[in-house]
Amino acid sequence: MAKDRLVVGPVLSFRGLDEAEGLWKVTALIGVAPDAPIPVVEIDGKLCPSPVLLLATSQGQFFRYDLSCPVEVQQRRVEYKVVGESFGWSFTVPGNGYAPRIAYVSCNGFSDPSAMRKLVRPEGEVWADLLCNHDKRLRPADYVLDKEQLWHEDRTHDQGIQRFQLLVMGGDQIYFDSIWEDLKPLKRWVGLARKEQLRLKVSAALERDIERYYFNLYADRWLPASRKGWGRPQSSLDAACAMSSIPTVMMWDDHDIFDGWGSYSPEMQCSPLFQAMFRHARRAFWVFQLQHCLSDLPGLDFTERPDVSPKDPQYQPISWTERMAADPLALPFLNEQPGFTSAYHFGPLSLVAADLRTERSRTQVMGPKSWSALQKWLQSLKDGEPRHPGSKCQHLLFMSSVPVAHPKLSRIEGLLDTFGHEHVLDSNADDLKDHWSHDDHEGERKRLLETLTQIAEQRKLRVSIVSGDVHVAAWGSAYRRDIDPTANWAQIQQFTSSAIVHPSLMGLLERVFLGILNKAASEKQSIDVQHTVEMMLFPGYNRYVMPARNWLALELDLGEQITGCKLWATWRCETETGFSNHLQAVHPAHSREWRS
């Protein structure tokens, strides 16, 4: 295929484990030029079914291919390629009953191009490190392993297997902040008085421009110009290479819409322009990150209740089970919620990818229907037998795009609330209002911790939170102080990994802020009489937050039949000369009652 025919992809997407059929369900998004022939794809030498057309635009045709594979007793690498091309790709399927090895990333982009010029190392250096840890075949000839990396060699690479089987992307997979500069009508809007901004009607021409921008930027950012064509990825170890070799689970955050979405005033959130931009960001997210046909996307209908405050969006729930019944590769959305929260079971591990943007406002993170759907799904977790750990869910990962455990900056919050103003190009106040720790969200943070500790107690499992957004690596905890410390199910650990591309805190003022952040992190947060949130000293680093670009590995030890599996979290943090490893373990659940 000619180099100018490829628009985007392949981008792999994990669709869930079908236990009844024994299938590891995976799809691939491939976009080609409008006049290009439809690519034919094969996996392990067999032709894939005909692809589904997700979207056709003036820029390209975007198809979804079914790459689902049988789950066998042992993990295995499967190869796939475009028929007629000399080069293909591969991904690894876990063995039957095993939890996948997960790589977690966030913030794959930047809001300020000038900040990227301050980077000491290339933009894609952290992606390159992740890929060299993932696949031995991608390493340059002079690649040198450290002792932590050596631990994984005989278990994966020496067997010809890739290290990671899932790539969980926790938000800001793409940054749309450039829309305010690139679209002239929006650039003029930024300079208008607030009253005029709120009144501005979106013309049909502006609507088309916004739609084109949201759909086109994915191709521009997800497939760099240097990678046009089906060429070997070794020449460019970047996000495109990772997404073609590890099935992804993606959830959006604010930059996937635009910076600060959901944390502006109710009047601004409901303005015609903001609503138009959200509508088209949602449609593009549905196609490119969730890999669904645009025609299958249901609208969001407001619940009209005169007795409910209009400042928090209340949407009608969507019957996802009924809506997506005809699509065997539909994502496992929680039923009867208006958002895109999805959830997965695989062996001793379960994962919730929570949608914290669809219903967000300054005083709401998720609406009542989403809370009900989440709590109902948690009750479906496998109980199993205490003496047969493999038959039950032992670890629940809750993916929260914004950290649940994070330093609380009360004074700065107060100053920004008093003197701050909302501005799409300077949303420091909106960033703080995003946090679960902000006063406006404290009630929901209590609800989340109560929900998670309740299921941990009922099922005797460990809950861990994985998060991003804040451009630092950090380790936090939330725990019930009214429970005997030997009952470790009452201790929730949070692993914050951010960012893989966006610069960390680098400038002079950011370093001052870093000092304030570390000071605030030393103070425990009493949520209520039961729950406490506490930041922990970052492993192997004598401060609470580590200002470095990074990525995170989440892997289960097999453990023993009686004791269960231990979850290992390993941060890989960028340094001036290489990468450092920072490890933390989550032991399987135990309590005096259970152990006896």
WOGIMO-V74295 format. One line per field, one symbol per residue. ss: DSSP state (H for helix, E for strand, L for the rest). phi: phi as a letter, one per 20 degrees, with the letter a starting at -180 (. if undefined). psi: psi as a letter, one per 20 degrees, with the letter a starting at -180 (. if undefined). Layout:
ss = ???
phi = ???
psi = ???
//
This chain:
ss = LLHHHEEEEEEEEEEEEELLLLEEEEEEEEEELLLLLLLLEEELLEELLLLEEEEELLLLEEEEEELLEELLLLLEEEEEEELLLLLEEEEEELLLLLLLLEEEELLLLLLLHHHHLLLLLLLLHHHHHHHHHHLHHHLLLLLLLLHHHHHHHLLLHHHLLLLLLEEEELLLLLLLLLHHHHLHHHHHHHLLLHHHHHHLLLLHHHHHHHHHHHHHHHHHHHLLHHHLLLLLHHHLLLHHHHHLLLLEEELLLHHHLLLLLLLLLHHHHLLHHHHHHHHHHHHHHHHHLLLLLHHHLLLLLELLLLLLLLLLLLELLELHHHHLLLLLLLLLELLLELLLLEEEEELLEEEEELLLLLLLELLELLLHHHHHHHHHHHLLLLLLELLEHHHLLLEEEEEEEELLLLLLLHHHHHHHHHHLLLLLLLLHHHHHHHLLLLHHHHHHHHHHHHHHHHHHHHHLLEEEEEEELLLLEEEEEEEELLLLLLLHHHEEEEEELLLLLLLLLLLHHHHHHHHHHHHHHLLLEELLLLEEEEEELLLLLLLLEELLLEEEEEEELLLELLLELLEEEEEEEELLLLEEEEEEEELLLLLHHHHL
phi = .ffeefdaofcecedodeffemdeecccecdcggdefffddcclndffggfefeaccfeadddddedfcfedfdfbeddbaegnefdccbbddffgneefedddbblerbecgffffeffdggefffffgffffcgfefffefdeefffggeffecffemdffddcdedeplfbdeffffeeegffffggeffgffgfegeeffffgffffffffffgffeecggfdgoefffgfbecfffffeccgdcdcecfffdagngndefgffgefgfffffffffffffgeeeelcfgfefffddfeecfedgffdfddffdefgffdgedfdffeffflceedgcbcdblfcccddeedcgdfbfcbdcegfffffffffgfeffemdgecgfecfdcdededgdfedbgedfffgffffedfcebfebdgfffffffgffgfdgffffffffffffffffelcddcddbbmembebccbcbeeedggfeffedddcddcacecgfefdfffffffgffffffffdfdefbfddcdbedgfgmbebecdebfaccdcceffmdgeenddeddceddfcfdrbddcdbddfffbbgffff
psi = pqhjhpgqaqoqppjrpnhgilpopqrpppprqhjqqpqpqqpkippqrprpohqprihrpoqpqokqqqprgqqqpqqqrppiqhqarqrpprrpiqqqpppprrmmaqhohhhhiiphrqgjhhghgghhhgohiiqrhjppqrhghhhighhfhijjqqgqiqopojqlhqojhihhhhoghhhhhhiqqghhghipqorhghggggggghhhhghhhinqhijpakrpihinnahgggiiippqoqpraghifrpjpijrqhgghjqhgghgggghggghggghhilqphiioqropqoooijppihppoqpqpnhgggjhioikqqmqpqlqiakpqqqpocjqqppnpokhgjqahjpgqrghhgggghghhiiqpgaphjmhijrphpppooohpphoqppmgghggghhgirqppiinlghhghihqhiqhijhghhggghggghghgggilrppqpprchjkrpqprqpqoijqphinihjopqpopoprhgpqaogrghhhghgggghghhipqoogaigpppppqpppkpkrhqonqqrrppoqpqharhghaqppppopopprhicqqpoqqqoqqqqrgggh.
//
